[in-house]
Amino acid sequence: MKVAVIQMNTKSDKEENLRKAEGFIRQAADNGAELISLPEYFNYMGEESGKIENAEQIPDGRTTSFLSGLAKEYGIFIHAGSIIEKYSNEKSYNTSIIVSPDGKIVGNYRKIHLFDIEINGVSSYMESNSIEGGDSAEIVELPFGKAGMAICYDLRFPELFRKYALEGCNVFFLPAAFTQYTGMLHWETLLRARAIENQCYVIAAGQIGSHLPGKVCYGNSMIIDPWGTVVAKAPEKESIIYAELEGERVQSARESIPCLTHRKPQYY
């Protein structure tokens, strides 16, 4: 299965963001991608006050309809890294969806672990001020096999990915808007760890560059195989990367080094 990962620098103009995403999606589809993955908040990254205004109903919102049309036109799967879903007058959900080639939503995941941090005066952010956390994992059946859905800060909670692996997943989606500071320290290390310890592909579409004063994202979108090898990595600009998901790579890793996908965990 040929996968494309789109790296974007999303800003506050939603329609412009969608036009940009459409251009990338069409380019990737024309290059033979059967599954296209977008980053977290791909249709809006602006002031916190704008989140409620730009939140949408799922499946009846502007972005969902836009993705559905493109998926049907090209006969592909589109993974919408995440969009802002309506929840209340004060908060929204940070929601990831997967649209099938017939334009239907086959995966819907609301980010569980919210990005509430303060790092020694270097950086602070409270996603929970505007976002309501989800409460359930989501597994999607794809032609390649089962895929587990996660978003950005979820990466730091290995239990979620272990659950997915034990339930038969071969792929993890991890769209992100990882900060420049934490990205330099941990992004690739954690992505490769999740791939190695669960012997799964990791598809990680990221935001890159400055979005607001003080908000700079790390980029470095990646596709990582079940051995922990980075098979594709984006340059430091908006771009598309490609890779083939190969079932034999999953099988080879699991036969060579059996781990939790084959053995019950031991607790001491």
Secondary structure, DSSP 8 states (H G I E B T S, - for coil): -EEEEEEB---S-HHHHHHHHHHHHHHHHHTT-SEEE--TTTT----GGGHHHH-B-TTTSHHHHHHHHHHHHHT-EEEEEEEEEE--SS-EEEEEEEE-TTS-EEEEEE--S--EEEETTTEEEEGGGTEE------EEEETTEEEEE--GGGGG-HHHHHHHHHTTEEEEE--B--BHHHIIIIIHHHHHHHHHHHT-EEEE-BBEEEEETTEEEE---EEE-TTS-EEEE--SSSEEEEEE--HHHHHHHHHHS--TTTS-----
